[in-house]
């Protein structure tokens, strides 16, 4: 899922999302449960992972 920065919702590292290519992943184990990774955003341009606040 594409992620765009929202003021006050992410750490300073993710403020560039919208200019940078950022995504959120929703991983699932094959034939198993979903893995809760909702708080993490991957900045593909900067090659960093950030965490959403609140």
VENQUIGI-V806129 format. One line per field, one symbol per residue. burial: 1 if it has 24 or more other C-alpha atoms within 12 Angstrom, else 0. Layout:
burial = ???
//
This chain:
burial = 001010000100111110001111000000000000000111100000110100
//
